């Protein structure tokens, strides 16, 4: 058993499809984007990677996003960050899982659902203002349910409440960062 601190992150992981445009299209309008960038994302995954990088002596680089390469060595294992989420067995799921592992994240809490689609998010960003609109689908994230009471896992409200209660009963400090989300 490791004596290093363990941080368990519960939250979503998805593939972001980021479109840059001059302006937002109006209802019924079709327009061309200026660029498309496909990048791993999700509040949970971003939190796990940032937490890992903050807790190690050997930061990967000054680049932004998941494309920084984590340089993990034995001496840098001060904090172990475990991701708890679900991905589909599609190409995005494989990419998301590999990116987490490449950045030093323990993925033993990541479940891969056979035949499921991984979460995705379309992000439309206005070039000049930086204003954005997001439209996502939970995919496998929404199928994830805790299977073992002693494990910290995720997603529906009832699950989050159970996680916080379990952590509290075990004397584990928690941080809850709520995502503003509209299902309508």
C-alpha positions as CSV (number, residue, x, y, z in Angstrom):
1,X,0.0,0.0,0.0
2,X,1.3,3.4,-1.0
3,X,1.8,6.1,1.7
4,X,1.4,8.8,-1.0
5,X,-1.8,10.8,-0.7
6,X,-4.6,9.8,-3.1
7,X,-7.0,12.2,-4.7
8,X,-10.0,10.6,-6.3
9,X,-11.6,12.7,-9.0
10,X,-15.2,12.0,-9.9
11,X,-16.5,13.6,-13.0
12,X,-16.9,13.6,-16.8
13,X,-14.5,13.0,-19.6
14,X,-15.4,13.8,-23.2
15,X,-14.0,14.6,-26.6
16,X,-14.5,18.3,-27.3
17,X,-15.1,19.4,-30.9
18,X,-14.1,23.1,-30.8
19,X,-15.3,25.2,-33.8
20,X,-14.0,28.7,-34.1
21,X,-16.3,31.1,-36.0
22,X,-16.7,34.8,-36.8
23,X,-20.1,34.8,-35.0
24,X,-22.7,32.5,-33.7
25,X,-25.1,31.3,-36.5
26,X,-28.7,32.3,-36.1
27,X,-31.5,29.8,-36.0
28,X,-31.8,27.9,-39.3
29,X,-28.5,29.4,-40.6
30,X,-25.7,27.3,-42.0
31,X,-22.2,28.8,-42.0
32,X,-18.7,27.6,-42.3
33,X,-16.4,27.6,-39.3
34,X,-12.9,29.1,-39.4
35,X,-11.3,26.0,-37.7
36,X,-12.0,22.8,-35.9
37,X,-9.9,21.4,-33.1
38,X,-10.6,18.0,-31.5
39,X,-9.3,17.9,-28.0
40,X,-9.9,15.7,-24.9
41,X,-11.9,17.5,-22.2
42,X,-14.5,17.2,-19.5
43,X,-14.6,18.9,-16.1
44,X,-13.5,15.7,-14.3
45,X,-10.6,14.9,-16.6
46,X,-9.4,18.5,-16.7
47,X,-9.5,18.6,-12.9
48,X,-7.6,15.3,-12.6
49,X,-4.8,16.4,-14.9
50,X,-4.5,19.9,-13.3
51,X,-4.4,18.3,-9.8
52,X,-1.7,15.8,-10.9
53,X,0.4,18.6,-12.4
54,X,0.0,20.8,-9.3
55,X,1.1,18.0,-7.0
56,X,4.3,17.0,-8.7
57,X,7.8,18.5,-8.9
58,X,8.2,17.8,-12.6
59,X,5.6,19.8,-14.6
60,X,5.2,18.5,-18.1
61,X,5.6,21.8,-20.0
62,X,4.2,25.3,-20.3
63,X,1.9,24.3,-23.2
64,X,-1.8,24.5,-22.6
65,X,-4.4,21.7,-22.6
66,X,-4.0,18.0,-22.6
67,X,-1.3,18.1,-25.2
68,X,1.4,18.7,-22.6
69,X,3.3,15.5,-22.1
70,X,3.6,14.4,-18.5
71,X,7.0,13.3,-17.4
72,X,6.4,10.8,-14.7
73,X,9.3,9.5,-12.7
74,X,9.5,7.5,-9.4
75,X,10.5,10.5,-7.4
76,X,7.5,12.5,-8.6
77,X,4.8,10.3,-7.1
78,X,3.9,12.6,-4.2
79,X,0.2,12.5,-5.1
80,X,-1.7,9.7,-6.8
81,X,-4.7,11.0,-8.8
82,X,-7.4,8.5,-9.6
83,X,-10.1,9.2,-12.2
84,X,-13.6,7.8,-11.7
85,X,-15.7,8.0,-14.9
86,X,-16.9,6.0,-17.9
87,X,-16.0,5.9,-21.5
88,X,-17.4,4.0,-24.5
89,X,-15.4,1.4,-26.4
90,X,-15.3,3.8,-29.4
91,X,-12.2,5.6,-30.8
92,X,-12.8,8.6,-28.6
93,X,-13.0,6.4,-25.5
94,X,-9.6,4.8,-26.3
95,X,-8.1,8.2,-27.0
96,X,-9.5,9.7,-23.7
97,X,-8.2,6.8,-21.7
98,X,-4.7,6.9,-23.2
99,X,-4.5,10.7,-22.7
100,X,-5.4,10.3,-19.0
101,X,-2.7,7.6,-18.6
102,X,-0.1,9.7,-20.5
103,X,-0.7,12.4,-18.0
104,X,0.0,10.2,-15.0
105,X,-3.6,9.6,-14.0
106,X,-4.6,6.3,-12.4
107,X,-7.4,5.0,-14.6
108,X,-8.3,1.9,-12.6
109,X,-11.6,3.7,-11.8
110,X,-12.4,4.3,-15.5
111,X,-15.0,1.9,-16.8
112,X,-15.3,1.1,-20.5
113,X,-18.9,0.3,-21.6
114,X,-19.0,-2.1,-24.6
115,X,-21.1,-0.7,-27.4
116,X,-21.4,2.7,-25.8
117,X,-20.5,6.1,-27.2
118,X,-18.1,8.3,-25.2
119,X,-19.2,11.7,-24.1
120,X,-18.7,14.5,-26.6
121,X,-19.2,18.2,-26.6
122,X,-19.5,20.6,-29.5
123,X,-18.0,24.0,-28.5
124,X,-18.7,27.0,-30.8
125,X,-16.3,29.9,-30.1
126,X,-16.6,33.4,-31.5
127,X,-13.2,34.4,-32.7
128,X,-13.2,38.1,-31.6
129,X,-15.1,37.9,-28.3
130,X,-14.1,34.4,-27.1
131,X,-17.8,33.8,-26.2
132,X,-18.8,30.2,-26.5
133,X,-21.8,27.9,-26.6
134,X,-21.5,24.2,-25.7
135,X,-23.7,21.3,-26.7
136,X,-22.8,17.9,-25.3
137,X,-23.9,14.4,-24.8
138,X,-23.0,12.4,-21.7
139,X,-22.5,9.2,-23.6
140,X,-21.0,6.6,-21.3
141,X,-20.6,9.2,-18.5
142,X,-24.4,9.0,-18.0
143,X,-24.4,5.2,-17.8
144,X,-21.9,5.1,-15.0
145,X,-23.1,4.1,-11.5
146,X,-21.2,3.1,-8.4
147,X,-20.8,-0.6,-8.0
148,X,-18.8,-0.8,-4.8
149,X,-19.7,1.4,-1.8
150,X,-16.0,1.8,-0.8
151,X,-15.1,3.2,-4.2
152,X,-15.6,6.8,-5.1
153,X,-17.4,6.9,-8.5
154,X,-19.8,9.3,-10.2
155,X,-22.4,11.1,-12.1
156,X,-26.1,11.3,-11.2
157,X,-27.1,13.6,-8.2
158,X,-28.0,10.6,-6.0
159,X,-24.6,9.2,-6.8
160,X,-22.8,12.4,-5.8
161,X,-24.8,12.5,-2.6
162,X,-23.8,9.0,-1.8
163,X,-20.1,9.8,-2.6
164,X,-20.1,12.8,-0.3
165,X,-21.7,10.8,2.5
166,X,-19.3,7.8,2.0
167,X,-16.3,10.2,2.0
168,X,-17.6,12.0,5.1
169,X,-18.1,8.8,7.0
170,X,-14.6,7.7,6.1
171,X,-13.1,11.1,7.2
172,X,-12.1,12.0,3.6
173,X,-12.0,15.7,2.8
174,X,-14.1,16.6,-0.3
175,X,-14.4,19.5,-2.8
176,X,-17.6,19.7,-4.8
177,X,-17.4,21.8,-8.0
178,X,-20.8,22.1,-9.5
179,X,-21.3,22.3,-13.3
180,X,-23.8,24.7,-14.6
181,X,-25.9,22.6,-16.9
182,X,-29.3,23.0,-18.6
183,X,-31.1,19.9,-19.9
184,X,-33.8,22.0,-21.6
